[in-house]
Amino acid sequence: MNWLRRWNARSLASQFFIAGGLISIAAMFVVGLFVSHLIEEAVIHNSGAATALYVDSVIAPLLPDMQTESLLDEASAQALDETLGQGALGKRLVSFKLWRGDGTILYSNEKELVGRKFAISDKLQKAFAGSLVARYEIASDPESDKERALGKPLMEIYNPVLQPWSGQAVAVLEFYETAEGLGDSLAHARLRSWGAVTALTATFFLVLSVLVFRGSRTIEAQRKDLKERVDELSALLTENRGLQRRLQRASQRAAALNETYLRSIGADLHDGPAQHIAYASLRLDSDMLINASTPPEAREKELAWIRSSLAEAMTEIRNICSGLVLPQIEKSSITEIVTRVVEAHQHKTETHVETIINEDGPELPPAVKICIYRYRHGGGVQQAVRAASRKGHVRVEVSDHGDGFDPTEVRATSLGLVGLRERVDSLGGSFDIKTGEGGTTVTMIFEPMEVGE
């Protein structure tokens, strides 16, 4: 579902703000209704209790013994008429009724209701049970046509008339009061209750929001940091896999090159020293040496040829060995190594090589030194070597201004550039060749690595 995905894509703080805000509003509405209802009931009950106490203090002395009297006598009714028709009480009360336990109205300022019997309502029932009942509403009872006709809320109070010695309710006084100002008091109470509930809910929600937003920022920062670390590890893992594949290919190519080297050495031995030794061996079996009649001069000449062939064989064997055995370069600096190689190249090719060496770094690993020493250049015009070593970062650049060559024509079994590339790759370095009409530039770069790697 799209909405669920969009929701999960939000931050925890955003989710809390939306969900918590809706829940807080709903909770505030429910609590506000409940609290305002309790306050309204308390205000109405207290107002009704104060009025009932006042009315009871005025009316109760005028009533006969309701335990023995079933009807209100004429004197008591006249006294009630006079009391309710004048003074402050007369101004406050809209109507007045005296109820008997069976639902009969014993007295009312509406004379047509006296003696009539009505069904006992829940309010009357509670009052006869001894409880004060107060309501602020538009009259709705069957006997309250006059009050309902006013069309406005009135204070309706049911006050039980209690027997002094037993506390039993023997009658109920029902009266409606204009209750001027009660509506404003209720509105003010509602406003204050809603304000208090709103302020409390908002404060509670804001405090939680601050805590959640702080926690969310911490979580987001940790999540971002974790994602960055995962991305770094993924990149390193990808790079490691690439290096493993690169090393595997380099190892395979190195094995093939080693075989080529062995064949090359075998060919050099076969075509060089082996031929001279075979020639000398054949001359040893010649008639000049076997025949006793051979003159000493001829015999000596033949031996000279044999010694010459053997000497040439030894010379070629030493030359081959000199290419296989490395000099002591483990303790040599890059300056010494490059200088030695350049001087050997100049002596061999009788050419001049411009040399620029800048060394300022730690000791290089032996494998890197060997790779630099093994490099050979085929000669050319205006040859130059530039070598630099800075904090383990090694860069060796060999260039000339010759005619260049086609890199695609270099055989995969070549022992020159291909072999050099394999050595560089196996050490984790980079190898680059740029060639054309302006000449050829070969660059080797090694990144810093621990000595002994």
C-alpha positions in Angstrom: 0.0 0.0 0.0 1.3 3.4 -1.1 0.2 5.2 2.0 1.9 2.7 4.3 5.2 3.0 2.4 4.9 6.8 2.5 4.2 6.6 6.3 7.2 4.3 6.9 9.4 6.6 4.9 8.8 9.4 7.4 11.1 10.0 10.3 10.1 8.8 13.8 9.7 12.4 14.9 7.3 13.1 12.1 5.3 9.9 12.7 5.1 10.8 16.4 4.1 14.4 15.7 1.2 13.3 13.4 0.0 10.3 15.4 0.6 11.9 18.8 -1.0 15.1 17.7 -4.2 13.3 16.6 -4.3 11.2 19.7 -3.7 14.2 21.9 -6.5 16.2 20.2 -8.9 13.2 20.7 -7.8 12.8 24.3 -8.1 16.5 24.9 -11.6 16.5 23.5 -12.7 13.5 25.6 -11.1 14.8 28.8 -12.4 18.3 28.1 -16.0 17.1 27.8 -15.7 14.9 30.9 -14.1 17.7 33.0 -16.4 20.4 31.8 -19.4 18.1 32.5 -18.2 17.5 36.0 -17.6 21.2 36.6 -21.1 22.1 35.2 -22.7 19.5 37.4 -20.8 20.8 40.4 -21.7 24.4 39.7 -25.4 23.5 39.1 -25.5 21.3 42.2 -23.8 23.9 44.4 -26.1 26.7 43.1 -29.1 24.5 43.6 -28.1 23.4 47.1 -27.7 27.1 48.1 -31.1 28.0 46.7 -32.7 24.8 48.2 -31.3 25.6 51.6 -32.7 29.1 51.5 -36.1 28.0 50.3 -36.2 25.2 52.8 -35.5 27.6 55.6 -38.4 29.8 54.5 -40.9 27.2 53.5 -40.3 24.3 55.9 -41.8 26.1 58.9 -45.1 26.7 57.0 -45.7 23.0 56.2 -47.8 20.7 58.4 -46.7 17.3 59.5 -46.5 15.6 56.2 -46.2 12.2 57.8 -49.8 12.4 59.1 -51.4 14.9 56.6 -52.4 13.6 53.2 -53.6 17.0 51.9 -52.4 20.5 52.5 -54.9 22.5 54.6 -56.2 25.9 53.5 -54.2 27.8 56.1 -50.9 26.3 55.0 -51.7 26.9 51.4 -52.6 30.5 52.1 -49.3 31.0 54.0 -47.4 29.5 51.1 -49.2 31.8 48.6 -48.3 34.9 50.7 -44.7 33.8 51.2 -44.1 32.9 47.5 -45.8 35.9 46.1 -43.7 38.6 47.7 -40.2 39.5 48.7 -36.9 38.2 47.3 -38.2 34.6 47.1 -41.1 35.6 45.0 -38.8 37.4 42.5 -36.5 34.4 42.2 -39.0 31.5 41.8 -40.8 31.0 38.5 -43.0 28.2 39.9 -43.3 26.0 43.0 -44.8 22.6 43.6 -45.1 20.3 46.6 -45.1 16.6 45.8 -46.5 13.7 47.7 -44.8 10.3 47.5 -47.5 8.9 45.1 -46.9 11.6 42.5 -49.8 13.9 43.7 -49.2 17.6 43.7 -50.3 18.9 47.1 -49.5 22.5 46.4 -48.6 24.7 43.4 -48.7 28.4 42.5 -50.5 27.1 39.4 -53.8 26.2 41.1 -55.0 24.0 38.3 -52.2 21.5 39.1 -53.2 21.1 42.8 -54.5 17.6 43.5 -53.4 16.2 40.1 -51.4 13.1 40.0 -48.5 12.5 37.6 -46.1 9.6 36.9 -43.0 9.8 39.2 -40.0 10.8 37.2 -36.4 9.8 37.8 -35.7 13.2 39.4 -38.6 12.8 41.8 -37.6 9.3 42.6 -34.1 10.4 43.5 -35.5 13.3 45.6 -37.8 10.9 47.6 -34.7 8.8 48.1 -33.2 11.7 50.0 -31.0 13.3 47.4 -31.0 16.9 46.2 -31.5 17.0 42.4 -30.6 20.2 40.4 -30.8 20.7 36.7 -30.2 23.7 34.4 -32.2 23.1 31.3 -35.4 23.9 29.4 -38.3 22.2 31.3 -39.6 19.0 29.7 -41.8 17.4 32.3 -45.6 17.0 31.6 -46.6 19.2 34.5 -44.2 22.0 33.4 -46.1 23.6 30.4 -45.8 27.1 31.9 -42.0 26.8 32.4 -41.4 25.3 29.0 -43.4 28.1 27.3 -40.7 30.6 28.5 -38.3 28.9 26.0 -35.1 29.4 28.0 -33.1 27.3 30.5 -34.2 27.4 34.1 -32.7 26.1 37.3 -34.9 23.1 38.3 -34.5 21.9 41.9 -36.0 19.0 43.7 -35.4 19.3 47.4 -36.6 16.5 49.7 -38.6 17.5 52.9 -37.1 15.3 55.6 -38.8 14.3 58.9 -36.7 15.8 61.7 -36.4 12.7 64.0 -36.1 10.0 61.3 -34.5 11.9 58.3 -37.0 10.2 56.0 -38.2 12.2 52.9 -42.0 12.7 53.4 -42.5 15.2 50.6 -40.5 16.9 47.8 -40.3 20.6 47.0 -40.0 21.3 43.3 -39.3 24.8 42.1 -37.9 26.6 39.1 -35.5 29.5 39.5 -34.6 32.1 36.9 -30.9 31.7 37.9 -29.8 34.9 36.3 -26.0 34.8 35.7 -25.8 31.1 36.0 -25.5 30.7 32.2 -22.5 33.1 32.2 -21.0 31.2 35.2 -21.3 27.9 33.3 -19.8 29.4 30.1 -16.9 30.8 32.1 -16.5 27.5 33.9 -16.5 25.7 30.5 -14.0 28.1 29.1 -11.6 27.7 32.1 -11.9 23.9 32.1 -11.3 23.7 28.3 -8.4 26.1 28.7 -6.8 24.1 31.5 -7.2 20.8 29.7 -5.9 22.4 26.4 -2.9 23.9 28.2 -2.1 20.7 30.1 -2.4 18.5 26.9 -0.3 21.0 24.9 2.4 21.1 27.6 2.5 17.4 27.9 2.6 16.9 24.1 5.3 19.6 23.6 7.5 18.0 26.3 7.1 14.6 24.8 7.7 16.1 21.3 11.0 17.7 22.5 12.2 14.4 23.9 11.1 12.4 20.8 12.6 15.0 18.4 15.9 14.8 20.3 15.8 11.0 20.3 14.8 11.1 16.6 17.8 13.3 15.7 20.1 11.0 17.6 18.6 8.0 15.8 18.8 9.7 12.4 22.4 10.7 13.0 23.3 7.2 14.0 21.3 5.8 11.1 23.1 8.1 8.7 26.5 7.2 10.2 25.6 3.5 10.0 24.5 3.9 6.4 27.8 5.7 5.6 29.8 2.9 7.3 27.7 0.3 5.4 28.3 2.1 2.1 32.1 2.3 2.9 32.2 -1.3 3.8 30.2 -2.2 0.6 32.6 -0.1 -1.4 35.6 -1.7 0.3 34.1 -5.1 -0.3 33.5 -4.4 -3.9 37.1 -3.1 -4.2 38.4 -6.1 -2.4 36.5 -8.4 -4.8 38.0 -6.5 -7.7 41.5 -6.8 -6.2 41.0 -10.5 -5.7 39.9 -11.0 -9.3 42.8 -8.8 -10.4 45.2 -10.7 -8.2 43.9 -14.0 -9.5 44.3 -12.9 -13.1 47.7 -11.5 -12.4 48.7 -14.9 -10.7 47.4 -16.8 -13.7 49.3 -14.5 -16.1 52.4 -14.6 -13.9 52.3 -18.4 -14.0 52.1 -18.3 -17.8 54.9 -15.7 -17.9 57.1 -17.9 -15.7 56.7 -20.7 -18.1 57.6 -18.3 -20.9 60.7 -17.2 -18.9 61.7 -20.8 -18.4 61.3 -21.5 -22.1 63.3 -18.4 -22.9 66.1 -19.4 -20.6 66.0 -22.9 -22.0 66.3 -21.5 -25.5 69.2 -19.3 -24.5 71.0 -22.2 -22.9 70.3 -24.4 -25.9 71.2 -21.9 -28.6 74.2 -20.6 -26.7 76.3 -22.5 -24.1 74.9 -25.9 -25.2 76.0 -25.3 -28.8 79.6 -24.3 -27.7 79.8 -27.3 -25.3 78.5 -29.7 -28.0 81.1 -28.2 -30.4 83.9 -28.7 -27.9 82.7 -32.3 -27.2 82.8 -33.1 -30.9 86.3 -31.7 -31.2 87.5 -33.8 -28.3 86.7 -36.9 -30.3 88.4 -35.6 -33.5 91.3 -37.6 -35.1 93.7 -34.8 -34.4 93.6 -35.5 -30.7 93.2 -39.3 -30.9 95.8 -39.9 -33.6 99.3 -40.1 -32.0 100.9 -39.0 -35.3 99.2 -35.6 -35.2 101.8 -32.8 -35.1 102.1 -31.0 -31.7 101.2 -27.7 -33.5 98.0 -29.0 -35.0 97.1 -30.7 -31.6 97.7 -27.5 -29.7 95.6 -25.5 -32.3 92.7 -28.0 -31.8 92.9 -27.7 -28.1 92.8 -23.9 -28.4 89.6 -24.2 -30.3 88.1 -26.4 -27.6 89.2 -24.1 -24.8 87.8 -21.1 -26.8 84.4 -22.8 -27.2 84.3 -23.7 -23.5 85.3 -20.2 -22.5 82.5 -18.7 -24.7 80.0 -21.2 -23.1 81.0 -20.1 -19.6 80.8 -16.4 -20.6 77.2 -16.9 -21.9 76.2 -18.9 -18.9 77.5 -16.1 -16.6 75.6 -13.5 -18.7 72.4 -15.5 -18.4 73.0 -15.9 -14.6 73.6 -12.2 -14.2 70.2 -11.5 -15.6 68.6 -14.0 -13.1 70.4 -13.1 -9.9 69.5 -9.8 -8.4 72.1 -7.6 -6.7 71.7 -6.6 -3.1 68.9 -4.1 -3.5 66.9 -4.8 -0.3 68.9 -2.1 1.5 69.2 0.2 -1.5 67.2 3.5 -1.8 65.1 4.3 -4.8 67.8 6.7 -5.9 70.5 4.0 -5.9 68.3 1.5 -7.7 67.2 3.9 -10.5 70.8 5.2 -10.9 72.1 1.6 -11.2 69.5 0.6 -13.8 70.0 3.8 -15.8 73.8 3.4 -15.8 73.5 -0.3 -16.9 71.2 0.8 -19.7 73.4 3.6 -20.8 76.5 1.2 -20.8 74.6 -1.4 -22.8 72.9 0.8 -25.4 75.6 3.6 -25.5 72.9 6.2 -25.1 72.2 9.0 -22.7 69.2 9.0 -20.3 68.1 12.2 -18.5 67.4 11.2 -14.9 65.4 13.1 -12.3 65.0 11.5 -8.9 63.1 13.0 -5.9 63.0 10.8 -2.9 61.6 11.8 0.5 59.7 9.0 2.1 59.9 5.8 4.2 61.7 2.7 3.2 60.0 0.9 0.2 59.0 -2.7 0.4 61.5 -5.1 -1.3 58.8 -6.2 -3.9 58.5 -2.6 -5.1 62.3 -2.2 -5.4 62.5 -5.5 -7.4 59.8 -4.4 -9.7 61.5 -1.0 -10.4 64.9 -2.8 -10.9 63.4 -5.3 -13.4 62.2 -2.5 -15.6 64.0 -2.3 -18.9 63.6 0.2 -21.8 64.1 -0.7 -25.4 66.0 2.5 -26.2 64.9 5.5 -28.2 65.5 9.2 -28.8 65.8 11.7 -25.8 65.2 9.1 -23.1 64.3 10.3 -19.7 63.5 8.7 -16.3 61.6 10.6 -13.6 61.2 8.9 -10.2 59.6 10.2 -7.1 58.9 8.7 -3.7 56.7 10.7 -1.2 55.5 9.1 2.0 55.3 5.7 0.4 53.7 7.0 -2.8 56.0 5.9 -5.6 55.8 7.1 -9.2 58.3 6.1 -11.9 58.0 7.5 -15.4 60.1 6.5 -18.4 59.7 8.3 -21.7 61.4 8.9 -25.1 60.7 10.9 -28.2 60.8 7.9 -30.7 58.3 6.8 -33.2 56.1 4.9 -30.8 54.4 1.6 -31.4 51.0 0.0 -31.7 50.1 -1.4 -28.2 47.7 -3.9 -29.8 50.6 -5.6 -31.5 52.2 -6.6 -28.2 51.8 -10.3 -27.7 50.3 -11.6 -24.5 53.3 -13.8 -24.1 55.8 -10.9 -24.4 58.3 -10.8 -21.5 58.7 -7.0 -21.7 55.8 -4.7 -21.2 53.4 -7.5 -20.4 55.7 -8.9 -17.8 56.1 -5.5 -16.2 52.4 -4.9 -16.2 51.9 -8.2 -14.4 54.5 -7.4 -11.8 52.8 -4.0 -11.1 49.3 -5.5 -11.0 50.4 -8.2 -8.6 51.7 -5.5 -6.2 48.4 -3.5 -6.4 49.9 -0.7 -8.4 48.8 0.9 -11.6 50.5 0.7 -15.0 49.9 3.0 -18.0 51.4 3.3 -21.5 51.0 6.3 -23.7 52.5 6.0 -27.2 52.3 7.8 -30.5 54.2 9.8 -33.0 55.6 12.1 -30.2 57.1 9.1 -28.4 56.3 6.7 -25.6 55.7 7.2 -21.9 55.4 4.3 -19.4 54.2 5.1 -15.9 54.2 3.0 -12.8 52.5 4.1 -9.6 52.5 2.3 -6.2 50.3 3.5 -3.3 51.7 3.5 0.3 51.8 0.0 1.9 53.5 -1.4 4.9 57.1 -2.5 4.7 57.2 -6.3 4.3 53.9 -6.6 2.5 
